[in-house]
Amino acid sequence: MAKTNPGRFFEDYRIGEVIAHAVPRTVSGGERALYHALYPARHALYSSDEFARNCGLDAAPIDDLAAFHIVFGKTVPDISLNAVANLGYAEGRWLKPVWPGDTLRSESQVIGLKQNSNGKSGVVWVRTKGYNQDDEAVLDYIRWVMVRKRDAATPAPDTLIPELKPALAAADLVIPEGLDFARYDFTLAGERHTLGDYEIDEKIDHVDGVTIEEAEHMLATRLWQNTAKVHFDATNRPDGKRLIYGGHVISLARALSFNGLANAQMIVGLNAGAHANPCFAGDTVRAWSEVLDKAATSHPGVGAIRLRLVAVKHGAPAFALKGEDGKYHPDVLLDLDYWALIPV
């Protein structure tokens, strides 16, 4: 009897199947330190306990995207170990802050299947939830991934493509208990821009760039216990390159967005996301944002801003996104639509 696990292939998934993912993770301040070392992350709410307490929280939580990566990483051996590519996200909500000392685990349900026309792979949709040690849901999102088939001759399953919300409404967002920006310190946050200073359709060039190194992205991917072969094994792709984990690009772009969006402190909703083109070591990542919507919340001084965050390679045209044919420009790496909390 084989003792090793080759991972699941497309024909191994069944609609409605619930997968409890192995290896829970207890989070410490070490994850925060490494996250801030790997990415130029410096939003004040996640950097300073005192700043967070001034905003009504008990202390600084773990960065929202660090929590996402940990929950995501748990799913990889069961969902995307044999992936060709991670394709997109929808309906993501951060439900509770994650604190140092919390233990996270993940669970996914298969909600959609569609075999590709080449018969060699298919797309799997899953809804993943992350839970803490008290079985409280901290994160909930949908993603879809292209997975290789073990045997191209295996009959295709019945196609089911789930209906997804085009975006979360502001009313769908969960605001952390106690969050209060009435005494927000703009000097310590790094910028003075409030929700009212941003206009819908406004575009912001975040100016800075980061060149990705091979060892750096592999360290980051290992930090999240993401074991997908395409990120580590150079023989796994015909071009002999290691594919950069898409979440690495998300975190780089989010960190770069500090310049212009320093007060967009907490991500609370993920409306949509696409890894438009592959990213490899040596690429220099830059970012720009577009304001899509704004909303009030019931919490003192707290507003919500909906943003499109686009990561591009160095040399891309200004605010590059899609061509007249509707396809992404070849230098666009990421197109992410999210809600964040910001002082009014």
C-alpha positions as CSV (number, residue, x, y, z in Angstrom):
1,M,0.0,0.0,0.0
2,A,1.4,3.4,-1.1
3,K,2.3,5.6,1.9
4,T,2.8,8.9,-0.1
5,N,0.1,11.2,-1.4
6,P,0.2,12.3,-5.0
7,G,-2.6,14.8,-4.5
8,R,-6.0,15.0,-6.0
9,F,-6.7,15.2,-9.7
10,F,-9.7,16.7,-11.4
11,E,-11.7,13.4,-11.6
12,D,-11.3,13.0,-7.8
13,Y,-13.7,15.8,-6.9
14,R,-17.5,15.5,-6.3
15,I,-20.1,18.2,-6.0
16,G,-21.0,18.8,-2.4
17,E,-18.0,17.0,-1.0
18,V,-16.6,18.6,2.2
19,I,-12.9,18.4,2.7
20,A,-11.4,18.9,6.2
21,H,-7.8,20.1,5.5
22,A,-4.9,18.7,7.6
23,V,-2.4,20.5,9.9
24,P,-3.9,23.3,11.9
25,R,-1.6,26.3,12.5
26,T,-1.1,28.3,15.7
27,V,-0.2,31.9,14.8
28,S,2.4,33.9,16.6
29,G,4.1,37.3,16.3
30,G,6.6,35.5,14.2
31,E,4.2,35.4,11.2
32,R,3.7,39.1,11.5
33,A,7.5,39.8,11.6
34,L,8.1,37.6,8.6
35,Y,5.2,39.0,6.7
36,H,6.5,42.6,7.2
37,A,10.0,41.4,6.2
38,L,8.8,39.7,3.0
39,Y,6.5,42.5,1.9
40,P,6.8,46.3,2.4
41,A,3.8,46.1,4.6
42,R,3.3,49.0,7.1
43,H,-0.3,49.8,7.7
44,A,-0.4,51.1,11.2
45,L,-3.3,49.0,12.6
46,Y,-1.3,45.8,12.0
47,S,2.0,47.3,13.0
48,S,1.3,48.9,16.4
49,D,-0.7,47.5,19.4
50,E,-1.0,51.1,20.7
51,F,-2.4,52.4,17.4
52,A,-4.9,49.4,17.3
53,R,-6.0,50.1,20.9
54,N,-6.6,53.7,20.0
55,C,-8.9,52.4,17.3
56,G,-10.9,50.3,19.8
57,L,-9.2,46.9,19.4
58,D,-7.5,44.9,22.1
59,A,-4.2,44.9,20.2
60,A,-2.9,44.7,16.6
61,P,-4.3,41.7,14.8
62,I,-2.4,39.6,12.4
63,D,-2.4,41.2,8.9
64,D,-5.6,40.3,7.0
65,L,-3.7,38.8,4.1
66,A,-1.4,36.8,6.4
67,A,-4.5,35.2,7.8
68,F,-5.8,34.6,4.2
69,H,-2.5,33.0,3.2
70,I,-2.5,30.6,6.2
71,V,-6.1,29.5,5.6
72,F,-5.4,29.2,1.9
73,G,-2.2,27.2,2.4
74,K,-4.0,24.5,4.4
75,T,-6.2,23.8,1.3
76,V,-3.4,23.3,-1.2
77,P,-2.6,19.6,-0.7
78,D,-6.3,18.8,-1.3
79,I,-7.3,21.4,-3.8
80,S,-4.4,22.7,-5.9
81,L,-1.4,20.4,-5.4
82,N,-1.8,19.3,-9.1
83,A,-3.0,22.7,-10.3
84,V,-2.1,24.3,-13.6
85,A,-3.2,27.7,-12.2
86,N,-5.3,29.4,-9.5
87,L,-7.9,31.3,-11.6
88,G,-9.9,33.6,-9.4
89,Y,-11.7,34.5,-6.1
90,A,-15.2,35.7,-5.1
91,E,-17.4,36.4,-2.1
92,G,-14.5,36.6,0.3
93,R,-15.3,38.0,3.8
94,W,-13.0,38.5,6.8
95,L,-15.4,37.6,9.7
96,K,-13.2,38.0,12.8
97,P,-9.7,39.3,13.4
98,V,-6.9,36.8,13.9
99,W,-4.8,37.3,17.0
100,P,-1.4,35.9,18.0
101,G,-2.1,32.7,19.8
102,D,-5.1,31.7,17.6
103,T,-5.0,28.3,16.0
104,L,-6.4,28.2,12.4
105,R,-7.8,25.3,10.4
106,S,-9.5,25.2,7.0
107,E,-12.4,23.4,5.5
108,S,-13.6,23.4,1.8
109,Q,-16.7,22.4,0.0
110,V,-16.7,21.6,-3.7
111,I,-19.4,23.8,-5.3
112,G,-18.6,23.6,-9.1
113,L,-16.9,21.4,-11.7
114,K,-16.2,21.9,-15.4
115,Q,-13.9,19.8,-17.6
116,N,-11.9,21.8,-20.1
117,S,-12.3,21.2,-23.9
118,N,-8.8,19.6,-24.1
119,G,-9.9,16.8,-21.8
120,K,-6.6,17.0,-19.9
121,S,-7.7,19.3,-17.1
122,G,-10.8,20.9,-15.5
123,V,-11.9,23.8,-13.3
124,V,-12.8,23.1,-9.6
125,W,-14.8,25.7,-7.6
126,V,-14.6,25.5,-3.8
127,R,-15.9,27.5,-0.9
128,T,-13.3,27.6,1.9
129,K,-13.8,28.6,5.5
130,G,-11.1,29.3,8.1
131,Y,-11.9,28.6,11.7
132,N,-10.1,29.5,15.0
133,Q,-9.6,27.3,18.0
134,D,-13.2,28.1,19.3
135,D,-14.7,26.9,15.9
136,E,-15.5,30.5,15.1
137,A,-15.3,31.3,11.3
138,V,-12.6,33.9,10.7
139,L,-12.6,33.9,6.9
140,D,-14.9,32.7,4.1
141,Y,-14.2,32.8,0.3
142,I,-14.7,31.1,-3.0
143,R,-11.9,30.3,-5.4
144,W,-11.6,28.3,-8.6
145,V,-8.5,26.5,-9.8
146,M,-7.5,24.6,-13.0
147,V,-6.5,21.0,-12.0
148,R,-4.8,18.4,-14.2
149,K,-6.6,15.1,-14.9
150,R,-4.9,11.8,-13.9
151,D,-6.3,10.1,-17.0
152,A,-7.6,12.1,-20.0
153,A,-9.8,9.1,-20.9
154,T,-11.8,9.4,-17.7
155,P,-15.4,10.6,-18.5
156,A,-16.1,14.2,-17.8
157,P,-18.4,14.9,-14.7
158,D,-21.6,16.8,-15.1
159,T,-20.8,20.5,-15.5
160,L,-21.9,22.8,-12.7
161,I,-20.8,26.4,-12.7
162,P,-21.8,28.2,-9.5
163,E,-23.6,31.5,-9.6
164,L,-21.4,34.0,-7.9
165,K,-22.1,37.5,-6.6
166,P,-20.5,40.2,-8.9
167,A,-19.6,42.0,-5.7
168,L,-20.4,42.1,-2.0
169,A,-22.7,44.9,-0.8
170,A,-21.4,47.1,1.9
171,A,-24.1,45.6,4.2
172,D,-22.4,42.2,3.7
173,L,-19.2,43.4,5.4
174,V,-18.4,42.4,8.9
175,I,-16.8,45.2,10.9
176,P,-14.6,44.0,13.8
177,E,-16.3,44.4,17.2
178,G,-15.2,47.6,18.9
179,L,-13.5,49.2,15.9
180,D,-13.7,53.0,16.3
181,F,-11.9,55.6,14.1
182,A,-13.2,58.6,16.0
183,R,-9.8,59.2,17.6
184,Y,-7.8,58.0,14.6
185,D,-4.2,59.4,14.6
186,F,-3.5,60.5,11.0
187,T,0.1,61.5,11.8
188,L,1.0,58.1,13.0
189,A,-0.9,56.4,10.2
190,G,1.3,58.2,7.6
191,E,-1.3,60.1,5.5
192,R,-4.2,62.4,6.1
193,H,-6.6,61.2,3.4
194,T,-10.1,60.2,4.6
195,L,-12.9,58.5,2.8
196,G,-14.2,61.9,1.6
197,D,-10.9,62.7,-0.1
198,Y,-11.4,59.9,-2.6
199,E,-13.6,60.1,-5.7
200,I,-15.3,57.2,-7.4
201,D,-13.4,56.4,-10.6
202,E,-10.3,58.1,-9.3
203,K,-7.0,56.2,-10.2
204,I,-3.9,56.2,-8.0
205,D,-0.4,55.3,-9.2
206,H,1.4,53.8,-6.2
207,V,4.8,54.8,-7.6
208,D,7.0,52.2,-6.0
209,G,8.1,48.8,-7.3
210,V,9.6,45.5,-5.9
211,T,11.7,43.1,-7.9
212,I,10.9,39.5,-6.9
213,E,13.8,37.2,-6.0
214,E,13.6,33.4,-6.4
215,A,14.5,32.5,-2.8
216,E,12.3,35.2,-1.4
217,H,9.1,34.0,-3.0
218,M,9.8,30.4,-2.1
219,L,10.4,31.4,1.5
220,A,7.1,33.3,1.5
221,T,5.2,30.3,0.0
222,R,6.7,27.9,2.5
223,L,5.8,30.3,5.3
224,W,2.1,29.7,4.4
225,Q,2.7,25.9,4.1
226,N,1.6,26.1,0.5
227,T,2.9,22.9,-1.2
228,A,1.8,23.5,-4.8
229,K,4.4,21.9,-7.1
230,V,4.5,24.7,-9.6
231,H,5.9,27.1,-7.0
232,F,9.0,25.0,-6.1
233,D,9.8,22.3,-8.8
234,A,11.3,23.9,-11.9
235,T,10.7,20.6,-13.8
236,N,6.9,21.0,-13.3
237,R,6.5,23.5,-16.1
238,P,7.7,23.1,-19.8
239,D,9.5,26.4,-19.6
240,G,11.5,25.3,-16.5
241,K,10.4,28.2,-14.4
242,R,8.9,28.3,-10.9
243,L,5.5,30.1,-10.9
244,I,5.2,32.8,-8.3
245,Y,2.3,32.1,-5.8
246,G,-0.5,34.4,-6.7
247,G,-1.0,35.4,-3.1
248,H,2.6,36.7,-3.1
249,V,1.7,39.2,-5.8
250,I,-1.5,40.2,-3.9
251,S,0.5,41.0,-0.8
252,L,3.2,42.9,-2.7
253,A,0.6,45.0,-4.5
254,R,-1.4,45.6,-1.3
255,A,1.8,46.7,0.5
256,L,2.8,49.0,-2.4
257,S,-0.7,50.6,-2.2
258,F,0.3,52.1,1.2
259,N,1.6,55.0,-0.8
260,G,-1.7,56.7,-1.5
261,L,-4.0,54.4,0.6
262,A,-2.2,54.3,3.9
263,N,-5.5,54.8,5.8
264,A,-7.3,51.9,4.0
265,Q,-6.4,49.9,7.1
266,M,-8.3,46.6,7.1
267,I,-9.4,44.4,4.2
268,V,-12.9,43.0,5.0
269,G,-14.3,41.9,1.7
270,L,-12.9,40.3,-1.5
271,N,-15.3,40.8,-4.4
272,A,-13.3,39.3,-7.3
273,G,-9.8,38.5,-8.3
274,A,-7.9,37.2,-11.3
275,H,-4.3,36.3,-11.7
276,A,-4.2,37.7,-15.2
277,N,-0.7,36.6,-16.3
278,P,2.0,34.5,-14.7
279,C,4.7,36.1,-12.6
280,F,8.3,34.8,-12.3
281,A,11.4,35.7,-10.4
282,G,13.1,38.7,-11.8
283,D,9.8,40.5,-12.6
284,T,9.5,44.0,-11.0
285,V,6.0,44.5,-9.6
286,R,4.3,47.9,-9.5
287,A,0.7,48.7,-8.6
288,W,-2.2,51.1,-9.2
289,S,-5.7,51.4,-7.7
290,E,-9.1,52.6,-8.8
291,V,-11.8,53.7,-6.4
292,L,-15.0,51.8,-7.3
293,D,-17.4,52.6,-4.5
294,K,-17.7,54.2,-1.0
295,A,-20.1,53.5,1.9
296,A,-20.8,54.4,5.5
297,T,-20.8,51.9,8.3
298,S,-22.5,51.9,11.7
299,H,-19.1,52.1,13.6
300,P,-17.9,55.5,14.8
301,G,-15.6,57.2,12.2
302,V,-15.4,54.1,10.1
303,G,-16.2,54.1,6.4
304,A,-15.8,51.4,3.7
305,I,-14.0,51.9,0.4
306,R,-14.2,49.5,-2.6
307,L,-11.0,49.4,-4.6
308,R,-9.6,47.8,-7.7
309,L,-6.0,46.9,-7.1
310,V,-3.9,46.1,-10.2
311,A,-0.4,44.7,-10.2
312,V,1.7,45.1,-13.3
313,K,5.2,44.4,-14.5
314,H,7.6,47.3,-14.7
315,G,7.3,48.9,-18.1
316,A,3.6,48.4,-18.5
317,P,1.7,51.4,-19.9
318,A,0.2,53.8,-17.3
319,F,-2.9,52.2,-15.7
320,A,-2.7,49.2,-18.0
321,L,-5.6,46.7,-17.7
322,K,-7.3,45.4,-20.8
323,G,-7.1,45.8,-24.5
324,E,-10.0,46.5,-27.0
325,D,-10.5,42.8,-27.3
326,G,-11.3,42.6,-23.6
327,K,-8.2,40.5,-22.7
328,Y,-5.8,41.6,-20.1
329,H,-2.7,43.4,-21.2
330,P,0.2,40.9,-21.1
331,D,2.0,43.0,-18.4
332,V,-1.0,42.9,-16.0
333,L,-0.4,40.3,-13.2
334,L,-3.3,40.8,-10.9
335,D,-6.8,42.4,-11.0
336,L,-8.3,42.4,-7.4
337,D,-11.5,44.0,-6.3
338,Y,-11.8,44.4,-2.5
339,W,-13.4,46.4,0.3
340,A,-11.3,48.1,3.0
341,L,-12.1,50.1,6.1
342,I,-11.0,53.7,6.2
343,P,-11.6,56.7,8.5
344,V,-14.4,59.1,7.3
